[in-house]
Amino acid sequence: MIRKKADTAASMLQVIHAMEQLQKNPKRAKELYDLYSGDSVKDEEIPFGIIDAARMYRIGAFNRFASDDHMTLNEDQLEKTDDAHLFILPSYFNHSCIANAYRTCYGDVMVVHAAADIKKGEEIYLSYICPLTEYSKRKETLNSWKFECHCQLCETDSKDKLCFKRDRIFAEFFKYLKANKSSPKKVIAKGEPILKKIRETYSDRNEYKIRLAEMLIFLSQMYADIDNPLKSIQYFEEVLTLVDNPLKYSVNIAFGYITIAQCYSRIGNNQKYNEMIQKAYEFSFCNNKDHFKMRFSRFL
């Protein structure tokens, strides 16, 4: 059953790993089997010591997480990772594209951080899928999990007649970017006219201009790569005005601050360099400066 129905090798490995964990620690079976496994499954108690592979597959299908898929120019993050892990506590968090919490994965360890102020008694939300995903795909994926998202982003996108056109334009650019990321001048030549088009699609929209922010981030990095720090700084400063909300973590704003810090270093402004590195640290979710240096050592 697992071989026939598992979508990827990663999802199959996740089920096998969960079964191995239950073999080692059968006392954890109840908290695992208590997770949602579909409306068609009867709420039957599994006898102690019995591993129900079919039930575990269904639980994994509705609850497993993949590693974060940030849309940055970090070379390691331009490709989607194919992995899957099951975490019991985060599986109880509900979804919102504009979530008040953000997850960071370190291999098979997940750390959940507040992405906004959360008052006592308020529900914690995670985004089940990357909120930068185009609206039609977000809607299709969430519908396959039997629910609709009514967050501010989805409500805004659903009323935006240019949303599909904008997503298509951006998707074409991103495909070109991935194929030409080693040629920043070519990406800039291709991207500047597209940036103008995307700006035009937002002429009647004042919030959640995600595609515009992404275009500016990518081009900011390209200008930094061709040693045009002032243009890079200009674009990134505009990004900051566009993602003044929890979505800043989805665009990996910490990495953006590091890129701009490098630009200030090139023009000899050490004070601004230190300010940007401090900002990167604040938005990195790192426990301390050593953790920060270890995580971003390639770029510091």
Stockholm file with secondary structure:
# STOCKHOLM 1.0

chainA/1-300         MIRKKADTAASMLQVIHAMEQLQKNPKRAKELYDLYSGDSVKDEEIPFGIIDAARMYRIGAFNRFASDDHMTLNEDQLEKTDDAHLFILPSYFNHSCIANAYRTCYGDVMVVHAAADIKKGEEIYLSYICPLTEYSKRKETLNSWKFECHCQLCETDSKDKLCFKRDRIFAEFFKYLKANKSSPKKVIAKGEPILKKIRETYSDRNEYKIRLAEMLIFLSQMYADIDNPLKSIQYFEEVLTLVDNPLKYSVNIAFGYITIAQCYSRIGNNQKYNEMIQKAYEFSFCNNKDHFKMRFSRFL
#=GR chainA/1-300 SS CHHHHCSSHHHHHHHHHHHHHHHHCGGGHHHHHTSCCCTTSCCCCCCTTCCCHHHHHHHHHHHCBCCCCCCSSCGGGSSCCCCCBCCTGGGGSEECSSCSEEEEEETTEEEEEESSCCCTTCCCEECSSCTTSCHHHHHHHHHHTTCCCCSHHHHHHHTCTTHHHHHHHHHHHHHHHHHHTTCHHHHHHHHHHHHHHHHHHTTTCCSCCHHHHHHHHHHHHHHHHTTCHHHHHHHHHHHHHHCCSGGGGTTTHHHHHHHHHHHHHHTTCHHHHHHHHHHHHHTTTCSSHHHHHHHTTTTC
#=GC SS_cons         CHHHHCSSHHHHHHHHHHHHHHHHCGGGHHHHHTSCCCTTSCCCCCCTTCCCHHHHHHHHHHHCBCCCCCCSSCGGGSSCCCCCBCCTGGGGSEECSSCSEEEEEETTEEEEEESSCCCTTCCCEECSSCTTSCHHHHHHHHHHTTCCCCSHHHHHHHTCTTHHHHHHHHHHHHHHHHHHTTCHHHHHHHHHHHHHHHHHHTTTCCSCCHHHHHHHHHHHHHHHHTTCHHHHHHHHHHHHHHCCSGGGGTTTHHHHHHHHHHHHHHTTCHHHHHHHHHHHHHTTTCSSHHHHHHHTTTTC
//
